[in-house]
C-alpha cells in the first residue's frame, strides 16, 4: 500500500527533472504529508510534451455513479491492473507519474505502529507509476483523479510492509509517459520492485498520522 508521501522540491526542479511545462491554472505547493483525496502533482505526456498539473488522489472511473469511489481506489495492484474493470482500459491510454522525494509507511513495533519515511539514498526526486481517469458529474463538471500502482516489496520494504509503490527507473519514464505506446505486456514489465540497494528508510514522528500535520518537522528522523 502507498497512503502518504512527500513532494517538497522547488517547482523549477520538478519542471527541469521531467522537462515539463505547467498546466493552466496550476499552483504548486510543497507537501510534507500528501494524503488520499488531496490534489497532488502529476506528470502526463502529451503531443506538446510532458505536462505538470494536479490530479485528485483516489481514482474515480468514468462509469462511476459518484466520486465517492475515490476513497477506495488510492492504489492499484500491478498484478491485476490489466484485468480489473476500473484499470484495464487505462494502462494503454491514461498513464501518469506521481513525483515524490519520499513516502511514508507504518511498521508494527510491539504494541504500536511506527511510521517510517522511505526515500532514495541520494535523496533525489523519483517517479511513482500511476493511472488517471476523468469523471464527469451530471452537471458536466469534470474531475481528474489518479491511483498509485503498487507491487510486491523489495528486500528493504519486506521488513516494513507487504506492498510498495512502483518506482519507475529513470530510463523507463519516457516509455511510461508515451501516449502512443500501447503495448500492454511491455508496460506491465516496467512495474517491478525497485532496487533496495538504492533506498533507505528512517523513523519519523507519529504526527505524520494526522493529515492536518504538514510541515518540515515531519521529515526529521527520530530515535
Order of alpha helices (4+ residues) and beta strands (2+ residues): beta-alpha-beta-beta-beta-beta-beta-beta-beta-beta-beta-beta-alpha-beta-beta-alpha-alpha-beta
